[in-house]
């Protein structure tokens, strides 16, 4: 164990503020957000941030602070406790409807609708005291009961009609206001998840109609509403679900204000590392999980930082992982890479991004889910708003200088690029066959021509952070990505051979042919010299010895020098007669 001291637990996957504060979990104090919101709230306030950046925990924090019955001890010692006037005016003073839509998903509209019924039913069930309220009529109590009709088992299934569901939030706000004599605060977390899922699964129009009517009733001209706070990944176009709302106040990732309350600042990360004794991992954590810029503040992904620190507590030698990317299918990047295959300029821009460079793009924050992927320019905006790209300097109007935030996100791009390259290779079977025939016959000119065509068709993953003598790895990675698709070939990269490891080794047992390929990076386009060096290395390191030992009688040795989208190929053939 790396840490046997008594330290607070790390809140992996816990977004319940009360649980974190009462069960001994580490908490990064974001309660100053309450102060800033209460000093500048609008009737409807929307915060958009990528997933896993603390939206749900902040909503839980708001509920714990504002709701009647608040436990004030939860906030002792935190930043908001210094604001005595705000605490006196707002703490524990309001009925609160708190709803999360993150689970409203399903392969069909009917399944998603049942999940929405469950979320509404569970929230309505918190207010069972309404059935005994002397301030409500029997008709009003019956309207409440319509929202809580369910099966008796532990996994309740709520039977709420679509009409009752559409007016459910309005009904609850009206009943709570009448019971308490106080206007209601409404918190809706991950409001756009149902829309995103519906768009991916083909029932967008039905779901957007349901959400639009729900929101229209409860958020537009609702005399029972004090104010509402919504969170989501995207700022969905007003005409999509916010029709008729009077200027909702938007706090997006480009907004200056509230920028430090989602994600961890550098100070917060160094404080965590000092607390757990992991200060030696600061540079690694910054390389993997830093790099996001919200408004004027640079932040880390909190899910990643917490997850890695938790692993370090168990294993002090643990290596960083792509924790954030593993919580999603990364659909936005997949759509982007697939569409880029049709646009040469976009391919080059992706190559620049993966290499650590920036591109300038116009960002459209008002999009509807059903046209997110219609145009490649829309997808740039989606990638920015969902955290796959970030801004590097103050935007010029709608023009943003975009970059990949960190190593974790760069790996997502490279993985998707690799997947797309495999699809391209498999789709053109005639070229694949021709390439295999050229390789196993020693036709260096044809190998050079065809491998160059693959380089031009693919998005080359060149990383400017990689030293020149390591960039050859990127090219033999592309080569192995082609060869593994040739049936009957045993192709390996970094194969144990002779006195070292050859870049690529191929065994074609049925035809008694072995192939050794050594790559070199031809900086300054020094192709001839690098090819000569590659062939010399094959001889010096005796890379063909394993193939000889296994009895291959025909061996082709290839030296390939690469620079950007160009390559030079040389080949030598060795033949060995069978011993009699």
Secondary structure, DSSP 8 states (H G I E B T S, - for coil): ----S---B--TT---HHHHHHTTB-----THHHHHHHTS--SEEEEE--TTSSHHHHHHHHHHHHBTT--GGGGTTSGGGG-HHHHHHHTT-BEEEEEE-TT---SSHHHHHHHHHHHHHHHHHTTGGGGG-TTS-HHHHHHHHTTT-B-SSSS--B---HHHHHTHHHHHHHHHHHHHSS-EEEEEESTTHHHHHHHHHT-HHHHHHHHHHHHHHHHSS-TTEEEEEEEESS-B-HHHH-TT-S--EEE-TT-SSSGGGSSB-HHHHHHHHHHHT-GGGHHHHHHHH--EEETTEEEB-HHHHHHHHHHHHH-TT-----TTGGGS--HHHHHHHHHHTT-HHHHHHHHHHHTT--EEEE----B-GGGTTSSHHHHHHHHHHTTSSEE-S--BTTEEEEE--SHHHHHHHHHHHHHHHHHHHHH-HHHHHHHHHHHHHT-HHHHHHHHHHHHHHS-----TTS-GGGTHHHHHHHHHHHHTTSTT-EEEEEEEETTEEEEEEEEEGGGTEEEEEEEEE-GGG-HHHHHHHHHHHHHHTTTTHHHHHTT-SEEEEEEEEEETTEEEEEEEEEE-----
